[in-house]
Amino acid sequence: MKIALITPIHKEDYLVNTIIDGLLDLIDDEPLYAENAGYECRISSDYPLPKHSTYAPAEKWKIPRNDFVEFAKAADLIILFWGKNNTDHELAREVGCWEKTVYVDGSEVGGNRRYDPMVIEKLLQGKYLAQGSIDQDMLNKCPLYFRRERPYRTALSNKATIPLPFGIERRYVAHYDQHKKKDIDFVCIFGQDEYPLLRREVRKSLERFCKESDLMCATKSTKKNSLLSFFSSKKDDGREAFYDLLSRAKVGVSVGGGGFDTARFWEILGNGCLLMTETVALYEPGSAALNYRRVVQFKDLADFDDKLTKVAASLSAFDQVSLKEEYDRILMEHSTKARVMTILSAAKTKRII
């Protein structure tokens, strides 16, 4: 199976990386199928892959633009990725095979706008046209449209958008060991805490609680701490240090940024922690996709404080081994490979492949 990936033009994208990671995982886990079916993936440009070793095999996917156009025209499936002011629409038009091009939309409203009731109302009604809304042109052109943020469907054109919110990368689990000592009670670290402000409020509340309760917590910002910096020349070393920190933590706290879906959410689950997160509006109301014992959701700061007390009281009985079965199920249901299988399954149902 030949799969062409039209990546953003100038810079890497979190959602693109998860799909590449999922494809690599799929090929690694199914070597016989991969060999017999001839899985062949190509990237449209000199895409800046993450330096982590799990991505190294994808370096050979990169080919010059002209060669990519020819590959894409002959491919079984083309995946066009959204990028912030960075989507390669020109290349997609040059290839011109819209009947087998699926669109993966990683956009989000950004800033604090997801807390604005007027924005959310317009967004869910299909009347919001700024960043984070459904791209009607892509919805009309592509036979499949995937999103990682709500809204997931629209009545326009009688087409549906498909949820694609899960994404535990393999590098997130590299430090996990069910027998590793969990000697840190809470980890609550964000790259920035300006939006939403709930991030800052939750962190400060946790720090006060842990000080009063004699519990250990790690809360220093990844943006300011050189060891954990995600934004310096030591970015990759910082990620590894952070994942090692999470692997020692019993509880990780997550609050989304410009959207509900955030890497921190999946990093915490990938490292075997209990997860305290703001109410997750990733799935449709009533979905049981995140009904796990280890996931505790809070709706605001007061609710966080209430549930924090209850979670802290349970930590004396924390047993990573007893939670292993659930952990394995989470990896199966919410891995990057699950993201890829969602795309491939929908493409088969639609008879694109």
C-alpha positions as CSV (number, residue, x, y, z in Angstrom):
1,M,0.0,0.0,0.0
2,K,1.4,3.4,-1.0
3,I,0.6,6.3,1.3
4,A,1.6,9.9,0.4
5,L,1.8,12.4,3.3
6,I,1.4,16.1,2.3
7,T,3.0,17.7,5.3
8,P,3.0,21.4,6.3
9,I,5.4,23.6,4.3
10,H,7.8,25.2,6.8
11,K,7.7,23.6,10.2
12,E,6.8,20.4,12.1
13,D,3.4,19.8,13.5
14,Y,2.3,17.8,16.5
15,L,-0.5,16.0,14.8
16,V,1.5,15.1,11.7
17,N,4.2,13.6,14.0
18,T,1.6,11.4,15.7
19,I,0.5,10.0,12.3
20,I,4.0,9.3,11.2
21,D,4.7,7.6,14.6
22,G,1.6,5.5,14.2
23,L,2.5,4.4,10.7
24,L,6.0,3.4,11.9
25,D,4.4,1.5,14.8
26,L,2.0,-0.2,12.5
27,I,4.8,-1.4,10.2
28,D,6.9,-2.5,13.2
29,D,4.1,-4.5,14.7
30,E,2.9,-6.2,11.6
31,P,6.2,-7.0,9.7
32,L,4.6,-9.8,7.7
33,Y,1.7,-7.8,6.6
34,A,3.9,-4.8,5.9
35,E,6.3,-6.9,3.8
36,N,3.5,-8.7,1.8
37,A,1.4,-5.6,1.3
38,G,4.4,-3.4,0.5
39,Y,3.7,-0.5,2.8
40,E,5.4,2.5,1.3
41,C,5.2,5.9,2.7
42,R,6.6,9.2,1.4
43,I,6.8,12.7,2.8
44,S,6.3,15.7,0.5
45,S,9.3,17.8,1.6
46,D,12.3,18.0,3.9
47,Y,10.0,17.7,6.8
48,P,11.8,18.3,10.2
49,L,11.1,15.1,12.0
50,P,11.6,14.9,15.7
51,K,15.1,13.8,16.6
52,H,13.9,10.9,18.8
53,S,15.1,7.5,17.6
54,T,11.5,6.3,17.1
55,Y,11.3,8.6,14.1
56,A,14.6,7.8,12.5
57,P,13.2,5.2,10.0
58,A,10.9,7.9,8.5
59,E,13.9,9.9,7.3
60,K,14.1,7.6,4.2
61,W,10.5,8.6,3.4
62,K,11.6,12.1,2.3
63,I,11.8,12.6,-1.5
64,P,12.1,15.7,-3.8
65,R,8.9,17.5,-4.6
66,N,8.7,16.5,-8.2
67,D,9.3,12.8,-7.3
68,F,6.6,13.2,-4.6
69,V,4.0,14.4,-7.0
70,E,4.5,11.3,-9.2
71,F,4.4,9.1,-6.1
72,A,1.2,10.7,-4.8
73,K,-0.5,10.3,-8.2
74,A,0.2,6.6,-8.1
75,A,-0.5,6.2,-4.4
76,D,-3.4,4.3,-2.8
77,L,-4.0,7.0,-0.3
78,I,-3.0,10.7,0.2
79,I,-3.1,12.4,3.6
80,L,-3.2,16.2,3.5
81,F,-2.3,17.7,6.9
82,W,-3.4,21.1,8.2
83,G,-0.7,23.4,9.4
84,K,-1.0,26.8,11.1
85,N,-0.6,29.2,8.1
86,N,1.4,26.4,6.7
87,T,-0.9,23.9,4.9
88,D,0.5,22.9,1.5
89,H,-2.7,23.4,-0.5
90,E,-0.6,24.2,-3.6
91,L,1.0,20.8,-3.6
92,A,-2.4,19.1,-3.1
93,R,-3.7,21.0,-6.1
94,E,-0.7,20.0,-8.1
95,V,-1.3,16.3,-7.3
96,G,-4.9,16.8,-8.0
97,C,-6.2,13.4,-6.9
98,W,-8.9,14.6,-4.5
99,E,-10.9,11.4,-4.8
100,K,-8.2,9.6,-2.7
101,T,-7.1,12.6,-0.6
102,V,-8.2,12.6,3.1
103,Y,-7.8,15.8,5.2
104,V,-6.5,15.7,8.8
105,D,-7.3,19.0,10.6
106,G,-5.3,19.7,13.7
107,S,-6.6,23.3,14.1
108,E,-7.9,24.8,17.3
109,V,-9.5,28.1,18.3
110,G,-6.4,29.1,20.3
111,G,-5.8,31.5,23.2
112,N,-8.7,31.6,25.7
113,R,-11.4,31.5,23.0
114,R,-12.5,28.0,23.8
115,Y,-13.9,29.4,27.1
116,D,-15.9,32.1,25.2
117,P,-19.5,30.8,25.1
118,M,-20.3,32.9,21.9
119,V,-17.3,31.3,20.1
120,I,-18.3,27.8,21.1
121,E,-21.9,28.3,20.2
122,K,-20.9,29.6,16.7
123,L,-18.4,26.8,16.3
124,L,-20.8,24.0,17.1
125,Q,-23.4,25.6,14.8
126,G,-20.9,25.8,11.9
127,K,-21.0,29.7,11.9
128,Y,-17.5,30.3,13.3
129,L,-15.2,30.9,10.4
130,A,-11.9,31.7,12.1
131,Q,-9.1,29.3,13.0
132,G,-10.4,26.1,14.6
133,S,-13.5,25.9,12.4
134,I,-14.3,23.2,9.8
135,D,-12.6,24.0,6.5
136,Q,-15.6,23.8,4.1
137,D,-13.5,23.7,1.0
138,M,-11.6,20.6,2.3
139,L,-14.9,19.1,3.5
140,N,-16.3,19.4,0.0
141,K,-13.2,18.2,-1.9
142,C,-12.0,15.3,0.3
143,P,-14.0,12.1,0.7
144,L,-12.9,11.9,4.4
145,Y,-12.2,14.7,6.9
146,F,-10.6,14.0,10.3
147,R,-10.5,16.4,13.3
148,R,-8.9,16.3,16.7
149,E,-11.2,19.0,18.2
150,R,-14.9,19.5,18.2
151,P,-17.1,20.1,16.3
152,Y,-16.8,16.7,14.5
153,R,-19.7,16.9,12.1
154,T,-21.7,19.3,10.1
155,A,-25.0,19.2,8.2
156,L,-23.4,21.0,5.3
157,S,-22.8,18.9,2.1
158,N,-24.2,15.9,4.0
159,K,-20.7,15.0,5.0
160,A,-19.4,14.1,8.4
161,T,-16.1,14.9,10.1
162,I,-14.5,12.0,12.0
163,P,-13.0,12.4,15.6
164,L,-9.2,11.8,15.8
165,P,-8.3,12.9,19.3
166,F,-6.2,10.1,20.7
167,G,-2.4,10.0,20.3
168,I,0.0,8.3,22.8
169,E,3.4,8.3,21.0
170,R,5.9,5.6,21.5
171,R,8.5,8.0,22.8
172,Y,6.0,8.9,25.6
173,V,6.2,5.3,27.0
174,A,10.0,4.8,26.7
175,H,10.6,5.5,30.4
176,Y,7.6,3.6,31.7
177,D,8.3,0.5,33.9
178,Q,5.5,-1.0,36.0
179,H,8.1,-1.8,38.7
180,K,9.7,1.6,38.7
181,K,9.4,3.4,42.0
182,K,6.8,6.2,41.9
183,D,8.5,8.6,44.3
184,I,6.8,11.9,43.1
185,D,3.2,12.4,44.1
186,F,2.2,15.1,41.5
187,V,3.6,16.6,38.3
188,C,2.0,19.7,36.9
189,I,4.2,21.3,34.3
190,F,3.2,23.5,31.3
191,G,5.2,25.2,28.6
192,Q,3.1,28.4,29.2
193,D,0.3,29.3,31.6
194,E,-1.1,32.4,30.0
195,Y,-3.9,30.6,28.3
196,P,-6.0,29.4,29.7
197,L,-5.4,30.9,33.1
198,L,-6.8,27.8,34.6
199,R,-3.4,26.3,34.1
200,R,-1.8,28.8,36.4
201,E,-4.6,28.6,39.0
202,V,-4.4,24.8,39.1
203,R,-0.6,24.8,39.5
204,K,-0.7,27.3,42.3
205,S,-3.5,25.5,44.1
206,L,-1.6,22.2,43.8
207,E,1.6,23.8,45.2
208,R,-0.3,25.1,48.2
209,F,-2.0,21.8,48.8
210,C,1.2,19.7,48.6
211,K,3.1,22.1,50.9
212,E,0.3,21.8,53.5
213,S,0.0,18.0,53.0
214,D,3.7,17.3,52.9
215,L,3.5,15.7,49.4
216,M,6.1,15.9,46.7
217,C,5.2,17.8,43.5
218,A,7.1,19.0,40.5
219,T,5.6,22.2,39.0
220,K,8.5,24.2,37.5
221,S,7.7,25.5,34.0
222,T,9.2,23.7,31.1
223,K,9.7,27.1,29.5
224,K,12.0,28.5,32.2
225,N,13.8,25.4,33.5
226,S,16.8,24.7,31.3
227,L,16.7,21.0,32.2
228,L,13.1,20.6,31.1
229,S,13.0,23.3,28.4
230,F,11.0,22.4,25.3
231,F,12.0,25.6,23.7
232,S,15.8,25.7,23.8
233,S,18.7,24.1,21.9
234,K,18.4,21.2,24.4
235,K,14.8,20.6,23.5
236,D,15.1,16.9,23.0
237,D,17.2,16.3,26.1
238,G,14.5,18.3,28.0
239,R,11.7,16.0,26.7
240,E,13.6,12.9,27.8
241,A,14.1,14.4,31.3
242,F,10.5,15.4,31.5
243,Y,9.3,11.9,30.5
244,D,11.6,10.4,33.1
245,L,10.0,12.7,35.6
246,L,6.5,11.6,34.6
247,S,7.5,7.9,34.9
248,R,8.3,8.6,38.6
249,A,5.0,10.4,39.2
250,K,1.8,8.9,40.6
251,V,-0.4,11.7,39.3
252,G,-0.1,14.1,36.3
253,V,-2.2,17.2,35.9
254,S,-3.3,18.4,32.5
255,V,-5.2,21.5,31.3
256,G,-5.5,22.0,27.6
257,G,-4.0,25.1,25.9
258,G,-5.5,26.7,22.8
259,G,-7.6,23.5,22.4
260,F,-8.7,20.6,24.5
261,D,-6.3,18.1,22.9
262,T,-2.8,18.6,24.3
263,A,0.3,16.4,24.3
264,R,0.5,16.6,28.1
265,F,-2.7,14.7,28.4
266,W,-1.3,11.7,26.4
267,E,2.2,12.0,27.9
268,I,0.7,11.5,31.4
269,L,-1.3,8.4,30.4
270,G,1.7,7.0,28.5
271,N,3.8,7.1,31.6
272,G,1.4,5.1,33.8
273,C,0.2,8.0,35.9
274,L,-3.2,8.8,37.3
275,L,-4.6,11.7,35.2
276,M,-6.3,14.8,36.6
277,T,-7.6,16.8,33.7
278,E,-10.1,19.5,33.1
279,T,-13.4,18.1,31.7
280,V,-12.5,16.6,28.4
281,A,-14.6,18.0,25.5
282,L,-12.7,16.0,22.9
283,Y,-15.4,13.4,22.3
284,E,-19.1,13.7,21.7
285,P,-21.3,14.0,24.9
286,G,-22.0,10.5,26.3
287,S,-18.8,8.9,24.9
288,A,-17.2,6.2,27.1
289,A,-13.8,6.6,25.3
290,L,-12.1,7.9,28.5
291,N,-13.9,5.9,31.2
292,Y,-10.9,4.7,33.0
293,R,-10.2,4.4,36.8
294,R,-7.1,6.5,36.5
295,V,-8.8,9.5,34.7
296,V,-10.3,12.1,37.0
297,Q,-12.0,15.1,35.4
298,F,-12.6,18.5,37.0
299,K,-14.8,21.3,35.6
300,D,-13.2,24.4,37.3
301,L,-10.7,25.3,40.0
302,A,-13.2,24.6,42.9
303,D,-13.9,21.2,41.5
304,F,-10.1,20.6,41.1
305,D,-9.5,21.4,44.7
306,D,-12.3,19.1,45.8
307,K,-11.1,16.2,43.7
308,L,-7.4,16.9,44.5
309,T,-8.2,16.1,48.2
310,K,-9.8,12.8,47.2
311,V,-7.0,11.8,44.8
312,A,-4.3,12.6,47.4
313,A,-6.1,10.5,50.0
314,S,-5.9,7.5,47.6
315,L,-2.2,7.7,46.9
316,S,-1.2,5.6,49.9
317,A,-2.8,2.6,48.1
318,F,-1.4,3.5,44.7
319,D,-0.2,0.3,43.0
320,Q,1.1,0.5,39.5
321,V,1.1,-3.2,38.9
322,S,-2.6,-3.6,39.6
323,L,-3.3,-0.8,37.1
324,K,-1.2,-2.6,34.4
325,E,-4.2,-4.2,32.6
326,E,-5.9,-0.9,32.3
327,Y,-2.7,0.8,31.2
328,D,-2.3,-1.8,28.4
329,R,-5.9,-1.2,27.3
330,I,-5.3,2.6,27.2
331,L,-2.2,2.1,24.9
332,M,-4.2,-0.1,22.6
333,E,-7.2,2.2,22.4
334,H,-5.4,5.6,22.4
335,S,-2.0,5.1,20.7
336,T,-0.8,6.8,17.6
337,K,-1.3,3.5,15.8
338,A,-5.0,3.7,16.8
339,R,-5.1,7.1,15.1
340,V,-3.7,5.6,11.9
341,M,-6.0,2.6,12.0
342,T,-8.9,4.9,12.4
343,I,-7.9,6.6,9.1
344,L,-7.2,3.4,7.3
345,S,-10.4,1.7,8.5
346,A,-12.5,4.7,7.4
347,A,-10.7,4.8,4.0
348,K,-11.5,1.1,3.5
349,T,-15.2,1.6,4.4
350,K,-15.3,4.5,2.0
351,R,-13.6,2.2,-0.6
352,I,-10.8,4.6,-1.2
353,I,-8.3,1.8,-0.5
